[in-house]
Amino acid sequence: MVVALLPMVLKGRIADERLDTFCTFTESQTSYTRITLDQWCSFLDFCYECEDLSTYDESMSAWPVLIDEYVDYMEEQQKKK
């Protein structure tokens, strides 16, 4: 359900590639059946603050675990290419 809402609300506000990869990530996770308001708002803030994942520093951030796991997922996807 959440994955269906993400594109409706965020399309045009964040990069399409980021939105697509986040939707793919959330669909692949069995531990997330819902996204909290904090996670939702933090994801939008994350997209604005970290347009490029190279600026992401887990040790200096206070993002929800969902965001940390998304970044780990993206790093794994990059290694596969």
Buried (B, 14 or more C-beta within 10 A) or exposed (E): EBBEEBBEEBEEEBEEEBBEBBBEBBEEEEEBEEBEEEBBEBBEEBBEEBEEEEEBEEEEBEBBEBBEBBBEBBEEEEEEE
